Amino acid sequence: MLILQGQIEFIHIPKTGGFYIQDVIKQLEIPHSGEAFNHDNKLKLWNSQSYFTCIRDLDSWMMSYFFHRQRNGFNWQTHRKLDKLCQSTELTQFFKNLIKHENIVSEHYDYFLDWVDKEKPIKFLKTKNLSSELLQFLETSSIKIDKSKYLKIENHHQSTSTEKPHQDLILELKQKNLQFYQKYGSYLQN
């Protein structure tokens, strides 16, 4: 999706806040082109000046990813390495499958970012604080919005499941995906 004012392209990585971003852009009637949900690495390339995307910590991201697949009848996208190698109908097994393949989650993230023009700036918004981060991003990007209308937009896309894998599996997932933290960890901390 390209925000026309400023030629800023949104790169959607599944389960990192894309529905919320799309809702905000549509509800605020921000002029844009295309949809946020083209999940192949053969994305339409816009003549963008910069990019923005969302980043999420591995454990909450992969739990959300699993529950999304569960809600949709385990519709694994087997053309993607993560889905092909790690699919399961049980959360703990899904995490065990992720752990079997070192850096598979970071490879999955890269799948969506590898094609962007590395010469152009990219802004990472943290899913954890997405509402405030998006507002700040839009304002600092000089995109005209109705702030009072923005503050009324609710994020209805948050996961409601309380099921979690054992803490040891979460720790091991993070250890097996150090590449993700080496590349993107600084964006999670700011």
C-alpha positions as CSV (number, residue, x, y, z in Angstrom):
1,M,0.0,0.0,0.0
2,L,1.3,3.4,-1.0
3,I,0.4,6.5,1.0
4,L,0.3,9.1,-1.8
5,Q,1.2,12.1,0.3
6,G,4.9,11.6,0.7
7,Q,5.0,8.5,-1.4
8,I,5.5,6.3,1.7
9,E,5.0,2.6,1.1
10,F,3.7,0.2,3.8
11,I,5.3,-3.2,3.8
12,H,3.0,-5.7,5.5
13,I,4.6,-8.6,7.3
14,P,1.7,-10.9,8.4
15,K,0.6,-10.7,12.1
16,T,2.4,-7.5,12.8
17,G,-0.5,-5.0,12.7
18,G,-1.4,-4.7,9.0
19,F,-5.2,-4.8,9.5
20,Y,-4.9,-1.9,12.0
21,I,-2.7,0.1,9.6
22,Q,-5.2,-0.5,6.8
23,D,-8.2,0.4,9.0
24,V,-6.6,3.7,10.1
25,I,-5.6,4.7,6.5
26,K,-9.1,4.0,5.3
27,Q,-11.0,5.5,8.2
28,L,-9.0,8.7,8.1
29,E,-9.4,8.7,4.3
30,I,-5.7,9.1,3.8
31,P,-5.2,9.0,0.0
32,H,-3.5,5.7,-0.9
33,S,-3.0,3.3,-3.7
34,G,-3.3,-0.5,-3.4
35,E,-4.1,-2.7,-0.4
36,A,-1.9,-3.6,2.5
37,F,-2.2,-7.4,2.1
38,N,-0.1,-8.6,-0.8
39,H,1.9,-11.3,1.0
40,D,4.2,-12.5,-1.8
41,N,7.7,-11.3,-2.3
42,K,6.7,-10.4,-5.8
43,L,4.9,-7.3,-4.4
44,K,3.9,-4.4,-6.6
45,L,6.8,-1.9,-6.5
46,W,5.6,1.6,-6.2
47,N,7.7,4.7,-6.9
48,S,8.0,5.2,-3.2
49,Q,10.3,7.7,-1.4
50,S,10.4,5.6,1.8
51,Y,8.9,2.6,3.6
52,F,7.3,1.7,6.9
53,T,6.5,-1.6,8.4
54,C,5.8,-3.1,11.8
55,I,8.0,-5.2,14.0
56,R,6.9,-7.5,16.8
57,D,8.8,-9.6,19.4
58,L,9.2,-13.2,18.3
59,D,7.1,-14.9,21.0
60,S,3.9,-12.8,20.6
61,W,4.4,-12.7,16.9
62,M,4.6,-16.4,16.5
63,M,1.7,-17.0,18.9
64,S,-0.4,-14.6,16.9
65,Y,0.7,-16.3,13.7
66,F,-0.3,-19.7,15.0
67,F,-3.7,-18.6,16.3
68,H,-4.4,-16.8,13.0
69,R,-3.7,-20.1,11.1
70,Q,-5.9,-21.9,13.7
71,R,-8.8,-19.5,13.2
72,N,-8.6,-20.0,9.4
73,G,-8.6,-23.8,9.5
74,F,-4.8,-24.1,9.5
75,N,-4.4,-22.6,6.0
76,W,-0.6,-22.8,6.0
77,Q,1.0,-20.9,3.1
78,T,3.4,-23.7,2.1
79,H,5.2,-21.6,-0.5
80,R,6.8,-19.9,2.5
81,K,9.5,-21.8,4.3
82,L,8.3,-21.1,7.8
83,D,4.8,-22.4,7.0
84,K,6.1,-25.4,5.1
85,L,8.5,-26.6,7.7
86,C,6.8,-25.6,11.0
87,Q,3.1,-26.1,10.5
88,S,1.2,-27.9,13.3
89,T,-2.2,-27.9,14.8
90,E,-0.8,-27.6,18.3
91,L,0.9,-24.5,19.6
92,T,3.7,-26.2,21.6
93,Q,4.6,-28.4,18.6
94,F,4.5,-25.3,16.3
95,F,7.1,-23.7,18.6
96,K,9.2,-26.9,18.7
97,N,9.1,-27.0,14.9
98,L,10.2,-23.3,14.8
99,I,13.2,-24.2,17.1
100,K,14.3,-27.0,14.8
101,H,15.2,-24.5,12.1
102,E,17.8,-21.9,13.1
103,N,16.9,-18.3,12.1
104,I,13.7,-19.4,10.3
105,V,11.6,-16.6,11.8
106,S,14.2,-13.9,10.8
107,E,14.3,-15.5,7.3
108,H,10.5,-15.2,7.2
109,Y,10.7,-11.5,8.2
110,D,13.4,-11.0,5.5
111,Y,11.1,-12.6,2.9
112,F,9.0,-9.5,3.0
113,L,11.7,-6.9,3.3
114,D,14.4,-8.2,1.0
115,W,13.0,-6.5,-2.1
116,V,12.8,-3.0,-0.8
117,D,15.3,-0.4,-2.1
118,K,18.0,-0.3,0.6
119,E,18.9,3.2,-0.4
120,K,15.6,4.5,0.8
121,P,14.7,5.0,4.5
122,I,12.5,2.5,6.3
123,K,10.7,3.2,9.6
124,F,9.8,0.3,11.9
125,L,6.7,0.7,14.1
126,K,6.5,-1.5,17.2
127,T,3.3,-3.6,17.3
128,K,3.3,-3.4,21.1
129,N,2.6,0.4,20.9
130,L,1.2,0.5,17.4
131,S,-1.6,3.1,18.0
132,S,0.8,5.7,19.5
133,E,3.7,4.8,17.1
134,L,1.5,5.1,14.0
135,L,0.1,8.5,15.2
136,Q,3.6,9.8,15.8
137,F,4.8,8.5,12.4
138,L,1.9,10.0,10.5
139,E,2.4,13.4,12.2
140,T,6.2,13.4,11.7
141,S,5.7,12.4,8.0
142,S,3.5,15.5,7.5
143,I,0.5,13.4,6.6
144,K,-2.6,15.4,7.3
145,I,-5.0,13.6,9.6
146,D,-7.9,14.4,11.9
147,K,-6.2,13.6,15.3
148,S,-9.5,13.5,17.2
149,K,-10.9,11.0,14.7
150,Y,-7.7,9.0,14.9
151,L,-7.9,8.7,18.7
152,K,-11.4,7.2,18.3
153,I,-10.2,4.3,16.1
154,E,-10.0,1.1,18.1
155,N,-7.7,-1.8,17.5
156,H,-10.0,-4.7,17.1
157,H,-7.3,-7.0,15.8
158,Q,-5.5,-8.0,18.9
159,S,-5.2,-11.6,19.9
160,T,-7.5,-12.8,22.7
161,S,-5.9,-16.2,23.3
162,T,-4.2,-16.7,26.6
163,E,-2.6,-20.1,25.6
164,K,1.2,-19.9,25.6
165,P,4.0,-22.4,25.1
166,H,6.3,-23.2,28.0
167,Q,8.7,-20.3,28.8
168,D,11.7,-22.6,27.9
169,L,10.4,-22.9,24.4
170,I,10.0,-19.1,24.1
171,L,13.6,-18.6,25.3
172,E,14.9,-21.3,22.9
173,L,13.0,-19.7,20.0
174,K,14.7,-16.4,20.7
175,Q,18.1,-18.1,21.0
176,K,17.5,-19.9,17.7
177,N,16.7,-16.7,16.0
178,L,19.5,-14.4,17.1
179,Q,19.8,-13.2,13.5
180,F,16.4,-11.5,13.9
181,Y,17.6,-9.6,17.0
182,Q,20.9,-8.8,15.4
183,K,19.2,-7.2,12.4
184,Y,16.0,-5.8,14.0
185,G,16.4,-5.8,17.8
186,S,17.3,-2.2,18.0
187,Y,13.9,-1.3,16.5
188,L,12.1,-3.3,19.2
189,Q,13.9,-1.4,22.0
190,N,13.6,2.3,20.9
